[in-house]
Amino acid sequence: MSWTEVADRVFARRYDELDLTTGLVLGQEQCLVIDTRGDVDQGAEFAAAVRELTELPWSVVYTHAHFDHAFGTTPFLPCDVWAHPGCLRAMLKNGEADKQTWAAHYREEGKPEIAGAIERTGLMPPDRLVEDRAELDLGGRTVTLVHPGPAHTDHDLLAHVPDAEVVFAGDVVEHGPHGFTAYSFGPDDQLDAWAAAMDALLALEPRVVVPGHGDPVDAAFVRTHRGGLLRLHELKARGASREEALRSSPYPEEVTRAALGFS
């Protein structure tokens, strides 16, 4: 793991585990933590790393409810936790089941220490809700939280730092080997809506986009994968056969199959 200062007092921290990327924005009076990792131990490591950079009081924002982004919060408490209302609903409905699922996954992978940490994790649902957008005053710097519409989930939030021209995108943008990975997509994803969410991101005119996984990217990267999503949507909408889809998709087979729901 390492810190990268992507703009003045705006930091991304990338981890080997799941290639996760978290964030930190410093103001003069407060700081904002973007996502908290996947369990209590990972959250404690991240909180200690933040304290190496600043002693400012912090708030947390969840870009979405998935465990790797939102389950590591208890070491940051007490603090405000911001998210979209759909994130709250998802954590209340699925959080405990997700803990069991991912603990079992890591035990099967031969990583009992991570499985145990997930099992010991207490969930922290958000207590400050953002339906559309909200501005957070960090002292001399504003961060705008924006719901771009359905994308990776129905409740994604972007964290826009206007004076630095940086957007923390969560998994609205992922920087895997091919842009997306097979794990990016779920059965209910609306690929055209996801492309529209990327349009909302691009309308913020970012210089740097920090994805939920992988290294920071630029607006050109986002535009490329917006086009890729629309191509996948077109193939799905007209019921392209598996063979045609795999031949015509801009993505490799495992990504195309996941995006289009082929087994």
N, C-alpha and C positions, 0 to 999 in steps of 0.2 A: 504494500500500500504506500501511497505517497501523495503529498499535496502538490497541486499545480495552481499558481496564481494566474488565472485566465484574464484578469483585469485588475485594476487597482482595488485591493481589499476584497476581491471576489475569488473564491477558491473552489476547486474541485478536488475530490479525494477518491482515487480509484483503487479497488481491491481485487486481488486475485480470485477470491471466492465469488463465483457467478459474474465476474468482470463488472461488479457493481460500481457505480459512480455516485457519490454523495456530494453535497455542496455546503458552502458557508459564505455568508455575506456579512461584512462588517460595516456598521454605521459608527457614528460618534458616541452613541448612548446605548445601543443594543446591537445584537447580532441575530441572524436568522440561519437556522440549520435546516438544510433541505434533505429530508429522509434520514433514517436513523439505523439502517441495517436490519439484520434478520433475527436477532435474539438478544438476550440480556447481556451476554458476554461481548458480542460484537458491538452492541450499543455502548457498553462501558469503554471499550477501546476507542470508539469514535469520539465519545465525550471527552476522554483524556486528550485525544489528539487536538480537539477544538481548544481545550484549555492551554495547550502549548502555544497557540496563536493569540488568544485573547481571554481576558477575564470579564468581558462584557456580559451582562445578563442576556439570556437567549430565549428565543421562541423556536418552535419546530413547525415545519410544514410537511405534510405527506403529499407526494405527487399522486399517489394512489394507494390502495389498501393491500397490495400484495405483500406477503410476509417479508421478503428481502428488503423492502423499503420502509416498513411501518411497524415492525415488531421489536425494535431495539430501543424503545423510548424511555423506559423506566429509569435508566441512569441519568437522564436529563431532567427529571422532575425535581421540583415543581416548575412548570412553565406552561404557557399557552401552546396548544397544539391545533394548528389550522389544517383544514381539509374541506373538500366538497361534501355536501350532505350524503351523496352516494357512497362515499368512503366510510362514513359512520355506519350506514346501513350494512355495507359489506362486512365490516369488521364485527359488528354485533351478530350478524347472521352466520358468518363463515369462519370467524377468527379461531375459535377453539378447534374446529374440524381441520382447519389449515395447519394448526400446530401439530396435530396428530399425524396428518399426511406427510408433512415435511420432516418430522422427527423419524418416521418410518423410512422415508427416502434416504436420509443420511445414515441411518443404521445399516440399510442395505448397501450403501456405498462404502461401508467400513469407516465411517466417521462418527463414532459414538459420542465424542466430546461435543460436536455440534448438535447432535440429536438430543443430548441431555440438556444443553443450554436452551434449546427451543422449548423443551418440556418444562423448564424452570421459569420461562419467560411469562411475565404478567403483561397482558395487553393493555394499551392505553388508547382508547378511542378518542378521536378529536373532540375538542370542546369549543372550538371557534370555527364556525362553518361559513363557507364561501359558495354561494349559489352561482354567481356569475363572475364577479371580480371584487377585489378589496385591495386597498392600499395600506401598507404597513410602514409606519414612520420609524426608522432606525436611528434618527438623529442625523440630520444633514444628508440623508439618503433615503429614498423611498423604494420599496419593493412592491410591485403589483402582482397579485395572485390572479390568474386568469383561467377560467374553465373554457377550453377551446371547442367544446362539444365532444361527443363520443369518439374515442380513438382506441387506444390499447384497452381501456375500460370505459364504462359510461360516466366515470367521475374523475378523469385526469385533471390535474392542475398544473399550470405553468407558473414559474416564478421568474418574473421579468425585472431586471435591474436596469432601468432606462439610462441612467447616467453612465453606465459601463457598457451598454449595448450587449448585454448578456441575457440569455434565457436558459434557465434550468428546465428541461423538458420532460423529466421522468421518462417513462417508456413510450411516450408519444414518438420519441426518436430513440433508436438503438443503433449502436455502432458495432455490430458484429462483423465477421469476415465478409458477409455479403449485404451489409446494411441491417437486415433482420436476421433472426435465427428461427428455427422451427418452434422454439418456445415463445416467440413473440405473439403468436396468434391463438385465439380461442374460438370455440364453435359459434359464438354469437357476434363476432366482430363484423361491423359494417365497413367494408374497405373503402367505399366512397366517402363515408362520413369521416373516417380516419384521415383521408387525403384532405378533406375540408378543414379538419383540425390543424393539419400542417399549414394550410393557407392562413389560418388565424395566427399561428406562430410566426409565419413569414411576414405577416402584416405588422408585427412588432419591430421589424427591421433589425434583427440581431446581427452583430458582428461575430459573436461566438454563441454556439448552442451546446449546452452540456447535456448529453444524453443520460438515460438511466443506466446504461451499460456501455462501457467503452470510453475511448478518448473523446474530448471535445471536438466538435465539427463546425462547419460554416453553413451559411444559408444555401450554398450550392449543393451541399450534401443533402439537405432537407428537400430541396426542389427535385433532385434526382429520385429520391425514394417516394416523394409524393407521386411522381409519374409512374413509378413501379407499382404503387398501390392501385392507381387507376387502371393500369393494365391488368392487374390481377382481378379487379372488380369487373372489368369488361369480360374477361374470360369466364368468371363465375356467373355473371348475369345472363349470358347467352348459353350457359350449360355446355361449355366446351368439354370435350372428352378428356380423359386423363392424358392420352397421348398428345393431343393438340396442346393442352395446357402446358405440359412439360416441355414441348417443343417451342412454344411461343412465349413462355414466361421469361422475364429478365432475371429470375432468381433460380438457384439450383433446386434440384428435385425435392430435398427435404423441406425447404422453405415453401415451395409452391404447394406441395401436398398439404402442409399444415394450414396455409392460408386459404386454400380452396376446399378443405374438409375431405380430401381423399384419404382413405385408410392406407 
